[in-house]
Amino acid sequence: MAESDRYRVIHGEEDDGTSYTVTVPHTPWNDQLSNEQIVTSINEWMADGPQPTRERWPMPQPFSQWIDNTEPGPSEPCPDCGCWSLRLAAPPDQPAAEKRVVCTMVRCVASPLYRD
């Protein structure tokens, strides 16, 4: 995104080599801050924000058997990742527990099976 009259674009790189781009609107408040102040402010805001409290499950072993013992979920995509892998399942270590809709994609942050 190119700089415009409406937005200020800040490009940078973290100590670990990760690059980032920040776009903020031109306002009297933003225009008086340095690029570093804006980036620091955003990082503090993200760190202080609500942290997800998602339940994580151990990966069921064998996974294929666990899938066979679950039921198909609603015929709609996962609201977080958009995949169509929703199932009705109980936690693998509590098979008698009430079944609920879960995403089975291990890369979906909403999935109880999520892995970084």
C-alpha positions in Angstrom: 0.0 0.0 0.0 1.5 3.3 -1.0 1.4 6.3 1.3 -1.5 8.6 0.8 -3.0 11.8 2.1 -5.3 9.7 4.3 -2.9 7.0 5.7 0.6 6.8 7.1 2.4 3.6 6.3 5.2 2.3 8.6 7.4 -0.6 7.5 9.8 -2.2 9.9 11.6 -5.4 11.0 11.6 -7.1 14.4 14.8 -8.3 16.1 14.1 -11.9 14.9 13.9 -10.7 11.3 10.1 -10.7 11.0 9.0 -7.8 8.9 5.8 -5.8 9.5 3.7 -3.0 8.0 1.5 -0.7 10.0 -1.1 1.5 8.4 -2.7 4.3 10.5 -4.9 7.1 9.5 -3.5 10.6 9.4 -4.9 12.3 12.5 -3.5 15.1 14.7 -2.7 12.6 17.4 -1.0 10.0 15.0 1.0 12.7 13.2 2.7 13.9 16.3 4.0 10.4 17.2 7.2 8.8 15.8 7.0 5.5 13.9 8.6 3.8 17.0 5.9 5.3 19.3 3.1 4.0 17.1 4.6 0.5 16.8 5.2 0.4 20.6 1.7 1.5 21.2 0.2 -1.1 19.0 2.4 -3.9 20.5 1.3 -2.8 24.0 -2.3 -2.8 23.0 -2.1 -6.3 21.5 -0.3 -7.6 24.6 -2.9 -6.1 27.0 -5.9 -7.2 25.0 -8.0 -10.1 25.9 -6.2 -13.4 25.4 -8.1 -16.3 23.9 -9.1 -18.9 26.4 -9.7 -21.7 24.1 -9.8 -25.3 25.4 -7.0 -27.5 23.9 -7.3 -31.2 23.5 -4.6 -33.8 23.2 -4.5 -35.1 19.6 -6.6 -38.3 19.7 -4.7 -41.5 18.8 -5.5 -42.8 16.4 -7.1 -39.8 14.8 -8.9 -41.7 12.1 -10.6 -43.9 14.7 -11.7 -40.8 16.7 -13.1 -39.3 13.5 -15.0 -42.5 12.8 -16.5 -42.2 16.3 -17.7 -38.6 15.9 -20.6 -37.3 13.9 -20.6 -34.8 11.0 -21.2 -31.3 12.2 -23.4 -28.6 10.7 -23.2 -28.1 7.0 -21.6 -24.7 7.2 -18.0 -23.6 7.2 -15.9 -23.0 10.4 -16.5 -19.4 11.3 -12.7 -19.0 12.1 -10.9 -20.7 9.3 -13.6 -21.3 6.7 -13.0 -25.0 6.3 -15.8 -27.5 6.1 -14.3 -29.9 8.7 -16.8 -29.4 11.5 -17.7 -32.4 13.6 -19.8 -33.2 16.7 -17.4 -34.6 19.2 -16.7 -35.0 22.9 -13.1 -34.5 24.2 -11.0 -37.5 23.4 -10.2 -38.1 27.1 -13.9 -37.7 28.1 -16.0 -39.8 25.5 -19.1 -39.6 27.8 -19.1 -35.8 27.8 -21.7 -33.8 25.9 -20.8 -33.5 22.2 -20.2 -30.1 20.7 -19.3 -28.7 17.4 -15.5 -28.7 16.8 -13.3 -27.8 13.9 -10.9 -30.6 13.2 -8.3 -28.5 11.3 -5.1 -28.5 13.3 -4.1 -25.1 11.8 -7.3 -23.5 12.9 -6.9 -21.4 16.1 -10.5 -22.2 17.1 -9.9 -26.0 16.9 -9.3 -27.8 20.2 -6.7 -29.8 18.2 -4.8 -26.6 17.1 -1.0 -27.0 16.8 1.4 -24.1 16.2 
